[in-house]
Amino acid sequence: MRRPPGLLLGILALSLQTGCLIWPFPTGDMLAGRGRITPQYVSSLQVGRSTREDVLLHLGEPDEVVDGGRTLVYRWTEVRGFLAAGGYGGAVAIPFSGHRALRLEFGPDARLARLAFEHGAPGSPAGPVPAAEP
Amino acid sequence: MGLSLPLGPCLGLALLVGCAPPQLRQAAPAEIQAEWLAFLSDGKTTREEVLLRLGTPSAQLEGERILTYAFARNAAGARNSVGRRWGQAQKMPVFTDPHIGSLVLVFAADGRLVRHSLVVSE
C-alpha cells in the first residue's frame, strides 16, 4: 500500500520541528522539603556540645525521627536540571531531582555525636556529598 | 566600536542568578514578635496556653517537652497549618511547599516555655 506523499512530508516536517534539550543547571526550585540546609548554616552546631534541643531550635521540625530521637534526619529535594523535548504544538520537560539529607545522631546524653550530609533517595545507600554542595 | 563582553561568564552568571533554592534560616526577632506569636514569653507562657492558641502541634519530641508547629503563609499573608504529603520520589511524607515555617517550643518540667525559635526558608 502506498502512503500519500503529503503524510510523509508532514512527518518529515514535524521531525524537523522537534528538539531535545538537556538543561544541566539547577533551576532553584524545590520539589520537596522546607528548604536547603547549607554547611554554613549548621556550622554553629558542634559535635559533643550541641544538644538535641539546640538542633531542633536551629533547624526546626525534622522529617524523620529514628530510634526514639537518637537520629534526626532533614530531607529536601531540589531540581538539578531538566530534560526538555518539544515538537510543533507540544513540549514536555522532565526535571532531574536531587535528593539531599542532613543526618544528625545523638549520644545517650542527648548531645550531638555525628552530623553528616547525604545524597540519594531515602532508602537508597547514601553517599558522601562533594564539599562544594550540601 | 562595540563593547566586547566575555559571553561565557556572562551567560553563566545569568544562569546562576536567581537559581538558588530557598534555604533555612532563623527568623529575625521582629518576625518572632509578630502578632500571632507575641503571646510567647519564655518563663511565662504555659504549654496549655500554647495548645489553646495554636492547636494541635505538627510534632512532639521527648514526650511533650518539645512541640513543633509547621505553617505556610498564603498570598494574603495569613498563616495556615500545613501537613506533609506522600512524596512518590521520596517514598515518605514530605512538605511540598518550600515556604513553610517551623515553630519550635521547648518547655520545662513545670510546663512553662523555656526556649523557642522560628525557622523559616527563603
gemmi code that builds the backbone of each chain (N, CA, C; Angstrom):
import gemmi

chains = {
    "A": [
        ("MET", (0.844, -1.187, 0.000), (0.000, 0.000, 0.000), (0.885, 1.245, 0.000)),
        ("ARG", (0.583, 2.160, -0.869), (1.391, 3.381, -0.940), (0.894, 4.412, 0.043)),
        ("ARG", (1.848, 5.055, 0.755), (1.469, 6.122, 1.666), (1.394, 7.420, 0.886)),
        ("PRO", (0.432, 8.228, 1.209), (0.347, 9.503, 0.494), (1.587, 10.344, 0.756)),
        ("PRO", (2.136, 10.969, -0.266), (3.351, 11.767, -0.073), (3.140, 12.918, 0.900)),
        ("GLY", (1.919, 13.403, 1.000), (1.656, 14.512, 1.934), (1.908, 14.098, 3.378)),
        ("LEU", (1.518, 12.852, 3.710), (1.708, 12.363, 5.078), (3.207, 12.241, 5.394)),
        ("LEU", (3.944, 11.679, 4.432), (5.382, 11.534, 4.647), (6.060, 12.892, 4.790)),
        ("LEU", (5.626, 13.818, 3.954), (6.197, 15.167, 4.051), (5.848, 15.817, 5.388)),
        ("GLY", (4.632, 15.538, 5.837), (4.200, 16.084, 7.138), (5.029, 15.538, 8.283)),
        ("ILE", (5.281, 14.202, 8.237), (6.103, 13.585, 9.287), (7.522, 14.139, 9.239)),
        ("LEU", (8.039, 14.312, 8.030), (9.385, 14.858, 7.875), (9.450, 16.284, 8.429)),
        ("ALA", (8.440, 17.064, 8.098), (8.422, 18.461, 8.578), (8.325, 18.499, 10.101)),
        ("LEU", (7.495, 17.570, 10.668), (7.333, 17.535, 12.126), (8.649, 17.137, 12.794)),
        ("SER", (9.353, 16.167, 12.182), (10.602, 15.718, 12.792), (11.641, 16.828, 12.794)),
        ("LEU", (11.560, 17.697, 11.811), (12.499, 18.815, 11.781), (12.163, 19.854, 12.850)),
        ("GLN", (10.904, 19.843, 13.285), (10.480, 20.828, 14.274), (10.692, 20.351, 15.709)),
        ("THR", (11.023, 19.085, 15.889), (11.195, 18.576, 17.245), (12.622, 18.807, 17.703)),
        ("GLY", (12.766, 18.876, 18.997), (14.097, 19.096, 19.541), (14.175, 18.567, 20.945)),
        ("CYS", (15.377, 18.428, 21.405), (15.589, 17.911, 22.746), (16.661, 18.763, 23.413)),
        ("LEU", (16.413, 19.130, 24.620), (17.360, 19.982, 25.330), (17.607, 19.398, 26.716)),
        ("ILE", (18.852, 19.217, 27.050), (19.207, 18.805, 28.411), (19.760, 20.027, 29.109)),
        ("TRP", (19.112, 20.414, 30.186), (19.484, 21.630, 30.918), (20.112, 21.200, 32.239)),
        ("PRO", (21.438, 21.114, 32.294), (22.064, 20.539, 33.495), (22.338, 21.561, 34.593)),
        ("PHE", (21.484, 22.556, 34.723), (21.700, 23.590, 35.736), (20.541, 23.588, 36.738)),
        ("PRO", (20.840, 23.757, 38.015), (19.751, 23.864, 38.998), (18.867, 25.053, 38.670)),
        ("THR", (17.578, 24.836, 38.787), (16.648, 25.919, 38.487), (16.268, 26.702, 39.730)),
        ("GLY", (16.649, 26.214, 40.888), (16.290, 26.908, 42.118), (14.956, 26.457, 42.676)),
        ("ASP", (14.331, 25.484, 42.021), (13.030, 25.008, 42.507), (13.216, 23.864, 43.486)),
        ("MET", (12.349, 23.847, 44.474), (12.345, 22.752, 45.436), (11.170, 21.839, 45.098)),
        ("LEU", (11.432, 20.553, 45.033), (10.352, 19.593, 44.793), (9.760, 19.112, 46.110)),
        ("ALA", (10.554, 19.132, 47.150), (10.071, 18.703, 48.461), (11.006, 19.224, 49.539)),
        ("GLY", (10.450, 19.363, 50.721), (11.253, 19.821, 51.851), (11.006, 21.285, 52.158)),
        ("ARG", (11.469, 21.681, 53.341), (11.256, 23.073, 53.774), (12.290, 24.018, 53.203)),
        ("GLY", (13.426, 23.511, 52.804), (14.471, 24.367, 52.260), (15.816, 23.683, 52.348)),
        ("ARG", (16.751, 24.224, 51.593), (18.100, 23.666, 51.605), (18.796, 24.032, 52.921)),
        ("ILE", (19.563, 23.098, 53.448), (20.382, 23.354, 54.636), (21.831, 23.388, 54.179)),
        ("THR", (22.499, 24.460, 54.437), (23.887, 24.600, 53.985), (24.854, 24.256, 55.120)),
        ("PRO", (26.070, 23.844, 54.762), (27.088, 23.587, 55.797), (27.327, 24.827, 56.651)),
        ("GLN", (27.243, 25.997, 56.040), (27.449, 27.235, 56.798), (26.380, 27.391, 57.876)),
        ("TYR", (25.148, 27.036, 57.517), (24.055, 27.220, 58.470), (24.203, 26.311, 59.693)),
        ("VAL", (24.740, 25.118, 59.475), (24.866, 24.186, 60.607), (26.252, 24.262, 61.266)),
        ("SER", (27.084, 25.195, 60.827), (28.439, 25.277, 61.392), (28.418, 25.643, 62.881)),
        ("SER", (27.323, 26.227, 63.336), (27.252, 26.581, 64.760), (26.916, 25.374, 65.634)),
        ("LEU", (26.490, 24.269, 65.020), (26.197, 23.050, 65.787), (27.497, 22.273, 65.972)),
        ("GLN", (27.835, 21.979, 67.212), (29.120, 21.353, 67.488), (28.942, 19.947, 68.055)),
        ("VAL", (29.655, 19.023, 67.437), (29.621, 17.638, 67.913), (30.180, 17.599, 69.340)),
        ("GLY", (29.470, 16.909, 70.216), (29.896, 16.780, 71.615), (29.375, 17.891, 72.513)),
        ("ARG", (28.894, 18.961, 71.919), (28.414, 20.084, 72.734), (26.923, 20.376, 72.514)),
        ("SER", (26.528, 20.494, 71.249), (25.132, 20.855, 70.967), (24.190, 19.740, 71.392)),
        ("THR", (23.066, 20.113, 71.933), (22.075, 19.128, 72.369), (20.995, 18.957, 71.301)),
        ("ARG", (20.170, 17.936, 71.496), (19.051, 17.713, 70.580), (18.147, 18.941, 70.542)),
        ("GLU", (17.982, 19.542, 71.716), (17.168, 20.761, 71.817), (17.767, 21.894, 70.972)),
        ("ASP", (19.094, 22.061, 71.049), (19.766, 23.089, 70.241), (19.524, 22.850, 68.749)),
        ("VAL", (19.632, 21.582, 68.362), (19.459, 21.232, 66.949), (18.047, 21.541, 66.484)),
        ("LEU", (17.071, 21.148, 67.284), (15.677, 21.385, 66.897), (15.382, 22.884, 66.822)),
        ("LEU", (15.901, 23.647, 67.756), (15.668, 25.093, 67.734), (16.336, 25.738, 66.522)),
        ("HIS", (17.432, 25.155, 66.051), (18.163, 25.735, 64.927), (17.594, 25.300, 63.575)),
        ("LEU", (17.114, 24.050, 63.505), (16.696, 23.504, 62.210), (15.190, 23.303, 62.075)),
        ("GLY", (14.480, 23.352, 63.171), (13.037, 23.149, 63.094), (12.669, 21.675, 63.118)),
        ("GLU", (11.436, 21.428, 62.718), (10.895, 20.064, 62.785), (11.619, 19.134, 61.814)),
        ("PRO", (12.104, 17.992, 62.298), (12.800, 17.061, 61.386), (11.812, 16.284, 60.524)),
        ("ASP", (12.330, 15.711, 59.441), (11.481, 14.902, 58.556), (11.430, 13.453, 59.007)),
        ("GLU", (12.452, 13.031, 59.720), (12.461, 11.664, 60.256), (13.017, 11.693, 61.668)),
        ("VAL", (12.374, 10.955, 62.535), (12.885, 10.753, 63.898), (13.089, 9.250, 64.050)),
        ("VAL", (14.339, 8.843, 64.215), (14.672, 7.414, 64.238), (15.153, 7.036, 65.637)),
        ("ASP", (14.835, 5.820, 66.041), (15.284, 5.278, 67.336), (14.908, 6.203, 68.495)),
        ("GLY", (13.687, 6.655, 68.500), (13.216, 7.480, 69.610), (13.956, 8.794, 69.766)),
        ("GLY", (14.475, 9.316, 68.658), (15.145, 10.620, 68.712), (16.662, 10.518, 68.737)),
        ("ARG", (17.212, 9.294, 68.706), (18.680, 9.147, 68.648), (19.218, 9.689, 67.326)),
        ("THR", (18.375, 9.659, 66.293), (18.773, 10.184, 64.991), (17.657, 11.072, 64.442)),
        ("LEU", (18.025, 12.248, 63.989), (17.089, 13.150, 63.317), (17.573, 13.336, 61.881)),
        ("VAL", (16.636, 13.326, 60.942), (17.002, 13.492, 59.529), (16.161, 14.615, 58.930)),
        ("TYR", (16.836, 15.510, 58.237), (16.170, 16.592, 57.493), (16.386, 16.316, 56.008)),
        ("ARG", (15.313, 16.316, 55.239), (15.420, 15.973, 53.817), (14.874, 17.095, 52.944)),
        ("TRP", (15.447, 17.234, 51.775), (14.907, 18.145, 50.781), (15.286, 17.637, 49.394)),
        ("THR", (14.488, 18.013, 48.403), (14.708, 17.582, 47.021), (14.707, 18.804, 46.123)),
        ("GLU", (15.796, 18.984, 45.416), (15.948, 20.141, 44.538), (15.862, 19.704, 43.080)),
        ("VAL", (15.498, 20.632, 42.210), (15.577, 20.386, 40.767), (17.015, 20.658, 40.347)),
        ("ARG", (17.697, 19.628, 39.865), (19.101, 19.772, 39.480), (19.265, 20.056, 37.992)),
        ("GLY", (18.168, 20.129, 37.262), (18.204, 20.362, 35.829), (16.999, 19.688, 35.225)),
        ("PHE", (16.868, 19.715, 33.921), (15.739, 19.023, 33.312), (16.034, 18.648, 31.877)),
        ("LEU", (15.253, 17.685, 31.405), (15.301, 17.259, 30.018), (14.035, 17.777, 29.364)),
        ("ALA", (14.190, 18.541, 28.327), (13.022, 19.095, 27.634), (12.996, 18.567, 26.211)),
        ("ALA", (11.842, 18.108, 25.786), (11.658, 17.660, 24.405), (10.439, 18.383, 23.869)),
        ("GLY", (10.572, 18.933, 22.705), (9.460, 19.704, 22.157), (9.261, 19.427, 20.699)),
        ("GLY", (8.052, 19.625, 20.261), (7.705, 19.491, 18.860), (6.738, 20.586, 18.495)),
        ("TYR", (6.303, 20.544, 17.277), (5.370, 21.559, 16.822), (4.044, 21.363, 17.550)),
        ("GLY", (3.675, 22.276, 18.391), (2.403, 22.194, 19.083), (2.455, 21.509, 20.434)),
        ("GLY", (3.612, 21.111, 20.892), (3.664, 20.453, 22.193), (5.073, 20.325, 22.706)),
        ("ALA", (5.199, 20.208, 24.025), (6.518, 20.072, 24.623), (6.372, 19.426, 25.993)),
        ("VAL", (7.445, 18.836, 26.439), (7.425, 18.226, 27.761), (8.787, 18.462, 28.422)),
        ("ALA", (8.769, 18.697, 29.716), (10.019, 18.886, 30.452), (10.010, 17.949, 31.657)),
        ("ILE", (11.069, 17.196, 31.799), (11.182, 16.245, 32.914), (12.328, 16.699, 33.816)),
        ("PRO", (12.024, 17.077, 35.064), (13.107, 17.552, 35.942), (13.975, 16.409, 36.455)),
        ("PHE", (15.258, 16.687, 36.635), (16.148, 15.765, 37.341), (16.119, 16.185, 38.804)),
        ("SER", (15.734, 15.286, 39.665), (15.664, 15.658, 41.078), (16.941, 15.248, 41.800)),
        ("GLY", (17.320, 16.073, 42.738), (18.482, 15.776, 43.556), (18.050, 15.685, 45.008)),
        ("HIS", (18.115, 14.486, 45.558), (17.716, 14.274, 46.954), (18.896, 14.585, 47.871)),
        ("ARG", (18.644, 15.346, 48.893), (19.685, 15.710, 49.861), (19.147, 15.456, 51.270)),
        ("ALA", (20.045, 15.211, 52.191), (19.612, 14.986, 53.576), (20.721, 15.409, 54.528)),
        ("LEU", (20.309, 15.796, 55.705), (21.241, 16.050, 56.800), (20.850, 15.107, 57.927)),
        ("ARG", (21.791, 14.249, 58.304), (21.523, 13.255, 59.350), (22.308, 13.641, 60.602)),
        ("LEU", (21.609, 13.673, 61.731), (22.251, 14.048, 62.992), (22.008, 12.931, 64.007)),
        ("GLU", (23.073, 12.433, 64.576), (22.965, 11.341, 65.549), (23.380, 11.848, 66.920)),
        ("PHE", (22.697, 11.357, 67.935), (22.915, 11.836, 69.300), (23.356, 10.693, 70.198)),
        ("GLY", (24.147, 11.042, 71.190), (24.585, 10.055, 72.168), (23.544, 9.894, 73.260)),
        ("PRO", (23.828, 9.008, 74.229), (22.885, 8.782, 75.332), (22.631, 10.040, 76.160)),
        ("ASP", (23.591, 10.981, 76.132), (23.418, 12.233, 76.879), (22.668, 13.290, 76.079)),
        ("ALA", (22.108, 12.886, 74.932), (21.330, 13.780, 74.052), (22.193, 14.854, 73.399)),
        ("ARG", (23.526, 14.651, 73.432), (24.402, 15.607, 72.734), (24.738, 15.068, 71.351)),
        ("LEU", (24.976, 16.004, 70.445), (25.248, 15.649, 69.053), (26.521, 14.808, 68.964)),
        ("ALA", (26.400, 13.617, 68.354), (27.560, 12.729, 68.224), (28.076, 12.700, 66.786)),
        ("ARG", (27.223, 12.940, 65.824), (27.644, 12.892, 64.418), (26.685, 13.724, 63.587)),
        ("LEU", (27.265, 14.417, 62.620), (26.461, 15.239, 61.698), (26.990, 14.973, 60.303)),
        ("ALA", (26.118, 14.597, 59.376), (26.606, 14.273, 58.031), (25.579, 14.640, 56.982)),
        ("PHE", (26.063, 15.241, 55.904), (25.206, 15.486, 54.739), (25.233, 14.228, 53.881)),
        ("GLU", (24.082, 13.919, 53.288), (23.985, 12.735, 52.438), (23.239, 13.102, 51.176)),
        ("HIS", (23.413, 12.286, 50.152), (22.565, 12.437, 48.978), (22.043, 11.079, 48.559)),
        ("GLY", (21.053, 11.101, 47.710), (20.403, 9.862, 47.316), (18.998, 9.825, 47.885)),
        ("ALA", (18.130, 9.091, 47.195), (16.736, 8.994, 47.620), (16.660, 8.261, 48.953)),
        ("PRO", (15.676, 8.585, 49.774), (15.519, 7.871, 51.037), (15.417, 6.373, 50.793)),
        ("GLY", (16.092, 5.629, 51.607), (16.056, 4.178, 51.460), (17.166, 3.638, 50.605)),
        ("SER", (17.791, 4.526, 49.802), (18.907, 4.073, 48.984), (20.203, 4.297, 49.755)),
        ("PRO", (21.234, 3.551, 49.411), (22.505, 3.771, 50.107), (22.978, 5.195, 49.881)),
        ("ALA", (23.180, 5.920, 50.929), (23.589, 7.313, 50.803), (25.097, 7.397, 50.658)),
        ("GLY", (25.530, 8.366, 49.921), (26.952, 8.565, 49.726), (27.353, 9.950, 50.169)),
        ("PRO", (28.648, 10.165, 50.336), (29.086, 11.494, 50.741), (28.823, 12.516, 49.644)),
        ("VAL", (28.570, 13.715, 50.055), (28.301, 14.792, 49.102), (29.590, 15.579, 48.900)),
        ("PRO", (29.883, 15.970, 47.652), (31.073, 16.798, 47.440), (31.050, 18.031, 48.324)),
        ("ALA", (32.223, 18.467, 48.737), (32.311, 19.582, 49.685), (31.685, 20.849, 49.154)),
        ("ALA", (31.611, 20.980, 47.822), (31.104, 22.227, 47.241), (29.626, 22.414, 47.428)),
        ("GLU", (28.885, 21.343, 47.632), (27.443, 21.487, 47.767), (26.930, 20.536, 48.826)),
        ("PRO", (25.846, 20.918, 49.488), (25.283, 20.031, 50.510), (24.512, 18.891, 49.868)),
    ],
    "B": [
        ("MET", (32.833, 51.381, 17.628), (33.371, 50.096, 18.061), (32.498, 49.531, 19.187)),
        ("GLY", (32.061, 48.299, 19.036), (31.165, 47.709, 20.023), (31.913, 47.256, 21.261)),
        ("LEU", (31.179, 47.181, 22.351), (31.771, 46.743, 23.610), (31.866, 45.219, 23.596)),
        ("SER", (33.028, 44.700, 23.877), (33.242, 43.251, 23.859), (33.105, 42.690, 25.271)),
        ("LEU", (32.159, 41.802, 25.458), (31.950, 41.187, 26.772), (32.208, 39.696, 26.673)),
        ("PRO", (32.819, 39.102, 27.692), (33.011, 37.648, 27.662), (31.660, 36.954, 27.792)),
        ("LEU", (31.244, 36.303, 26.716), (29.906, 35.719, 26.670), (29.728, 34.588, 27.681)),
        ("GLY", (30.745, 33.721, 27.787), (30.633, 32.562, 28.679), (30.354, 32.939, 30.124)),
        ("PRO", (31.234, 33.761, 30.737), (30.980, 34.147, 32.129), (29.659, 34.885, 32.312)),
        ("CYS", (29.305, 35.719, 31.318), (28.037, 36.463, 31.442), (26.849, 35.496, 31.439)),
        ("LEU", (26.909, 34.494, 30.536), (25.819, 33.522, 30.463), (25.759, 32.696, 31.744)),
        ("GLY", (26.932, 32.292, 32.217), (26.984, 31.515, 33.460), (26.411, 32.289, 34.627)),
        ("LEU", (26.752, 33.560, 34.709), (26.245, 34.405, 35.794), (24.733, 34.547, 35.685)),
        ("ALA", (24.259, 34.732, 34.454), (22.814, 34.872, 34.243), (22.083, 33.606, 34.662)),
        ("LEU", (22.719, 32.437, 34.446), (22.067, 31.176, 34.802), (22.036, 30.973, 36.307)),
        ("LEU", (23.067, 31.465, 36.981), (23.159, 31.233, 38.420), (22.322, 32.210, 39.225)),
        ("VAL", (22.192, 33.435, 38.736), (21.438, 34.445, 39.475), (19.980, 34.019, 39.569)),
        ("GLY", (19.483, 34.001, 40.763), (18.070, 33.676, 40.941), (17.791, 32.190, 40.912)),
        ("CYS", (18.828, 31.358, 40.891), (18.615, 29.922, 40.799), (18.887, 29.208, 42.112)),
        ("ALA", (19.122, 29.938, 43.162), (19.383, 29.294, 44.447), (18.059, 28.895, 45.087)),
        ("PRO", (17.922, 27.656, 45.517), (16.674, 27.251, 46.172), (16.551, 27.911, 47.541)),
        ("PRO", (15.356, 27.937, 48.089), (15.191, 28.533, 49.411), (16.028, 27.812, 50.449)),
        ("GLN", (16.620, 28.571, 51.347), (17.474, 28.000, 52.388), (16.877, 28.273, 53.760)),
        ("LEU", (17.143, 27.371, 54.685), (16.650, 27.563, 56.045), (17.418, 28.690, 56.715)),
        ("ARG", (16.733, 29.425, 57.556), (17.377, 30.468, 58.366), (16.542, 30.695, 59.616)),
        ("GLN", (17.198, 31.268, 60.620), (16.480, 31.653, 61.839), (15.704, 32.932, 61.557)),
        ("ALA", (14.483, 32.984, 62.027), (13.684, 34.192, 61.847), (14.265, 35.333, 62.673)),
        ("ALA", (14.152, 36.521, 62.147), (14.616, 37.704, 62.870), (13.709, 37.950, 64.079)),
        ("PRO", (14.227, 38.622, 65.114), (13.399, 38.875, 66.308), (12.053, 39.519, 65.977)),
        ("ALA", (12.046, 40.419, 65.012), (10.789, 41.086, 64.656), (9.762, 40.092, 64.118)),
        ("GLU", (10.239, 39.060, 63.406), (9.315, 38.063, 62.867), (8.734, 37.203, 63.988)),
        ("ILE", (9.563, 36.930, 65.011), (9.077, 36.114, 66.129), (8.085, 36.902, 66.978)),
        ("GLN", (8.255, 38.228, 66.992), (7.339, 39.047, 67.786), (6.113, 39.479, 66.994)),
        ("ALA", (5.901, 38.828, 65.853), (4.704, 39.131, 65.065), (3.459, 38.853, 65.903)),
        ("GLU", (2.376, 39.433, 65.479), (1.145, 39.416, 66.269), (0.748, 38.018, 66.769)),
        ("TRP", (0.807, 37.042, 65.886), (0.308, 35.722, 66.263), (1.246, 34.984, 67.205)),
        ("LEU", (2.507, 35.469, 67.322), (3.458, 34.829, 68.236), (3.785, 35.713, 69.436)),
        ("ALA", (3.173, 36.864, 69.497), (3.525, 37.836, 70.533), (3.228, 37.312, 71.941)),
        ("PHE", (2.331, 36.336, 72.038), (1.975, 35.827, 73.365), (3.054, 34.918, 73.942)),
        ("LEU", (4.010, 34.498, 73.109), (5.048, 33.585, 73.586), (6.081, 34.338, 74.405)),
        ("SER", (6.268, 33.909, 75.626), (7.235, 34.556, 76.512), (7.933, 33.476, 77.341)),
        ("ASP", (9.241, 33.369, 77.160), (9.989, 32.350, 77.896), (9.846, 32.569, 79.400)),
        ("GLY", (9.570, 31.489, 80.114), (9.427, 31.564, 81.564), (8.014, 31.874, 82.018)),
        ("LYS", (7.154, 32.277, 81.094), (5.779, 32.649, 81.467), (4.723, 31.791, 80.758)),
        ("THR", (4.814, 31.728, 79.453), (3.781, 31.018, 78.699), (3.769, 29.533, 79.058)),
        ("THR", (2.594, 28.978, 79.219), (2.487, 27.558, 79.562), (2.127, 26.735, 78.323)),
        ("ARG", (2.364, 25.439, 78.433), (2.020, 24.534, 77.334), (0.521, 24.595, 77.042)),
        ("GLU", (-0.256, 24.730, 78.101), (-1.714, 24.793, 77.949), (-2.128, 26.005, 77.103)),
        ("GLU", (-1.505, 27.153, 77.397), (-1.809, 28.360, 76.607), (-1.454, 28.163, 75.141)),
        ("VAL", (-0.310, 27.536, 74.922), (0.137, 27.304, 73.540), (-0.855, 26.412, 72.809)),
        ("LEU", (-1.253, 25.327, 73.467), (-2.179, 24.394, 72.820), (-3.532, 25.046, 72.559)),
        ("LEU", (-3.981, 25.894, 73.479), (-5.261, 26.574, 73.281), (-5.189, 27.582, 72.133)),
        ("ARG", (-4.048, 28.241, 72.005), (-3.912, 29.276, 70.966), (-3.578, 28.692, 69.592)),
        ("LEU", (-2.662, 27.735, 69.580), (-2.148, 27.254, 68.290), (-2.716, 25.907, 67.864)),
        ("GLY", (-3.390, 25.231, 68.776), (-3.999, 23.958, 68.406), (-3.025, 22.795, 68.496)),
        ("THR", (-3.355, 21.735, 67.793), (-2.550, 20.519, 67.843), (-1.212, 20.749, 67.142)),
        ("PRO", (-0.113, 20.416, 67.807), (1.187, 20.608, 67.145), (1.391, 19.603, 66.017)),
        ("SER", (2.275, 19.954, 65.093), (2.557, 19.031, 63.983), (3.467, 17.897, 64.441)),
        ("ALA", (4.235, 18.129, 65.491), (5.079, 17.053, 66.033), (5.394, 17.359, 67.482)),
        ("GLN", (5.688, 16.314, 68.241), (6.166, 16.486, 69.613), (7.294, 15.508, 69.851)),
        ("LEU", (8.315, 15.993, 70.553), (9.503, 15.174, 70.791), (9.815, 15.169, 72.278)),
        ("GLU", (10.539, 14.126, 72.688), (10.887, 13.957, 74.093), (9.630, 14.055, 74.953)),
        ("GLY", (8.684, 13.228, 74.632), (7.384, 13.291, 75.293), (6.648, 14.520, 74.794)),
        ("GLU", (6.283, 15.377, 75.705), (5.635, 16.638, 75.297), (6.541, 17.823, 75.606)),
        ("ARG", (7.835, 17.547, 75.849), (8.744, 18.629, 76.230), (8.996, 19.598, 75.076)),
        ("ILE", (9.053, 19.075, 73.855), (9.310, 19.924, 72.696), (8.150, 19.770, 71.716)),
        ("LEU", (7.514, 20.874, 71.402), (6.415, 20.880, 70.432), (6.856, 21.670, 69.211)),
        ("THR", (6.398, 21.229, 68.034), (6.688, 21.992, 66.817), (5.388, 22.234, 66.052)),
        ("TYR", (5.340, 23.374, 65.401), (4.204, 23.729, 64.550), (4.735, 24.084, 63.159)),
        ("ALA", (4.166, 23.482, 62.132), (4.538, 23.805, 60.746), (3.413, 24.645, 60.154)),
        ("PHE", (3.778, 25.692, 59.469), (2.750, 26.568, 58.887), (3.270, 27.168, 57.597)),
        ("ALA", (2.337, 27.532, 56.744), (2.666, 28.213, 55.488), (1.931, 29.536, 55.469)),
        ("ARG", (2.467, 30.465, 54.734), (1.843, 31.776, 54.616), (1.218, 31.863, 53.222)),
        ("ASN", (-0.055, 32.216, 53.161), (-0.699, 32.318, 51.848), (-0.477, 33.710, 51.246)),
        ("ALA", (-1.056, 33.923, 50.063), (-0.817, 35.177, 49.335), (-1.289, 36.389, 50.128)),
        ("ALA", (-2.308, 36.201, 50.950), (-2.844, 37.322, 51.732), (-2.037, 37.563, 53.011)),
        ("GLY", (-1.053, 36.702, 53.267), (-0.218, 36.879, 54.449), (-0.719, 36.095, 55.651)),
        ("ALA", (-1.846, 35.426, 55.507), (-2.379, 34.642, 56.622), (-1.602, 33.332, 56.754)),
        ("ARG", (-1.552, 32.806, 57.980), (-0.829, 31.577, 58.220), (-1.795, 30.397, 58.319)),
        ("ASN", (-1.416, 29.318, 57.687), (-2.212, 28.107, 57.744), (-1.340, 26.960, 58.225)),
        ("SER", (-1.938, 26.109, 59.040), (-1.222, 24.903, 59.426), (-1.087, 24.010, 58.196)),
        ("VAL", (0.045, 23.375, 58.065), (0.255, 22.510, 56.906), (0.766, 21.160, 57.380)),
        ("GLY", (0.478, 20.165, 56.565), (0.971, 18.829, 56.853), (1.787, 18.321, 55.679)),
        ("ARG", (2.388, 17.165, 55.875), (3.174, 16.570, 54.805), (2.259, 15.778, 53.875)),
        ("ARG", (2.704, 15.662, 52.622), (2.010, 14.812, 51.655), (2.958, 13.702, 51.243)),
        ("TRP", (2.353, 12.618, 50.759), (3.178, 11.492, 50.360), (4.007, 11.860, 49.130)),
        ("GLY", (5.300, 11.735, 49.222), (6.179, 12.019, 48.089), (6.543, 10.725, 47.379)),
        ("GLN", (6.115, 10.626, 46.123), (6.388, 9.385, 45.364), (7.884, 9.141, 45.248)),
        ("ALA", (8.635, 10.192, 44.934), (10.075, 10.034, 44.730), (10.785, 9.747, 46.053)),
        ("GLN", (10.312, 10.388, 47.103), (10.975, 10.233, 48.406), (10.488, 9.004, 49.154)),
        ("LYS", (9.332, 8.490, 48.736), (8.710, 7.325, 49.392), (8.485, 7.575, 50.879)),
        ("MET", (8.091, 8.784, 51.193), (7.798, 9.147, 52.577), (7.018, 10.459, 52.560)),
        ("PRO", (6.353, 10.803, 53.645), (5.635, 12.082, 53.684), (6.621, 13.246, 53.692)),
        ("VAL", (6.375, 14.240, 52.849), (7.280, 15.388, 52.735), (6.465, 16.677, 52.649)),
        ("PHE", (7.096, 17.763, 53.019), (6.490, 19.069, 52.780), (6.710, 19.412, 51.315)),
        ("THR", (5.677, 19.910, 50.659), (5.810, 20.230, 49.242), (5.783, 21.734, 48.989)),
        ("ASP", (5.533, 22.514, 50.015), (5.592, 23.969, 49.868), (6.932, 24.435, 50.438)),
        ("PRO", (7.769, 25.067, 49.618), (9.097, 25.450, 50.113), (9.092, 26.611, 51.101)),
        ("HIS", (7.952, 27.250, 51.278), (7.934, 28.404, 52.179), (7.192, 28.071, 53.467)),
        ("ILE", (7.622, 27.002, 54.076), (6.998, 26.546, 55.316), (7.887, 26.940, 56.490)),
        ("GLY", (7.260, 27.505, 57.493), (7.979, 27.876, 58.697), (7.797, 26.792, 59.747)),
        ("SER", (8.747, 26.707, 60.659), (8.663, 25.725, 61.731), (8.901, 26.433, 63.057)),
        ("LEU", (7.890, 26.400, 63.889), (7.986, 26.996, 65.217), (8.331, 25.886, 66.207)),
        ("VAL", (9.392, 26.090, 66.968), (9.846, 25.072, 67.932), (9.729, 25.654, 69.336)),
        ("LEU", (9.059, 24.918, 70.209), (8.811, 25.380, 71.569), (9.332, 24.340, 72.561)),
        ("VAL", (10.177, 24.765, 73.473), (10.750, 23.862, 74.472), (10.191, 24.245, 75.839)),
        ("PHE", (9.669, 23.244, 76.554), (9.038, 23.501, 77.846), (9.850, 22.880, 78.984)),
        ("ALA", (9.759, 23.508, 80.148), (10.383, 22.956, 81.356), (9.450, 21.899, 81.951)),
        ("ALA", (9.945, 21.240, 82.987), (9.158, 20.178, 83.622), (7.837, 20.704, 84.182)),
        ("ASP", (7.814, 21.991, 84.565), (6.576, 22.559, 85.110), (5.608, 23.032, 84.024)),
        ("GLY", (5.958, 22.773, 82.762), (5.054, 23.115, 81.668), (5.200, 24.531, 81.152)),
        ("ARG", (6.195, 25.263, 81.664), (6.396, 26.635, 81.167), (7.414, 26.643, 80.027)),
        ("LEU", (7.181, 27.559, 79.094), (8.068, 27.698, 77.944), (9.442, 28.187, 78.415)),
        ("VAL", (10.501, 27.527, 77.972), (11.842, 27.979, 78.351), (12.632, 28.509, 77.152)),
        ("ARG", (12.408, 27.949, 75.984), (13.112, 28.432, 74.791), (12.172, 28.264, 73.600)),
        ("HIS", (12.279, 29.149, 72.636), (11.516, 28.955, 71.409), (12.237, 29.604, 70.244)),
        ("SER", (11.943, 29.101, 69.063), (12.557, 29.675, 67.864), (11.627, 29.464, 66.680)),
        ("LEU", (11.868, 30.253, 65.656), (11.109, 30.149, 64.418), (12.124, 29.962, 63.293)),
        ("VAL", (11.996, 28.859, 62.574), (12.893, 28.583, 61.445), (12.084, 28.746, 60.165)),
        ("VAL", (12.562, 29.598, 59.289), (11.850, 29.863, 58.032), (12.795, 29.581, 56.865)),
        ("SER", (12.259, 29.636, 55.672), (13.114, 29.459, 54.493), (12.853, 30.590, 53.522)),
        ("GLU", (13.917, 30.958, 52.845), (13.764, 31.980, 51.800), (14.930, 31.885, 50.815)),
    ],
}
model = gemmi.Model(1)
for chain_id, residues in chains.items():
    chain = gemmi.Chain(chain_id)
    for i, (resn, *xyz) in enumerate(residues, 1):
        res = gemmi.Residue()
        res.name, res.seqid = resn, gemmi.SeqId(i, " ")
        for name, pos in zip(("N", "CA", "C"), xyz):
            atom = gemmi.Atom()
            atom.name, atom.element = name, gemmi.Element(name[0])
            atom.pos, atom.b_iso = gemmi.Position(*pos), 0.0
            res.add_atom(atom)
        chain.add_residue(res)
    model.add_chain(chain)
structure = gemmi.Structure()
structure.add_model(model)
structure.setup_entities()
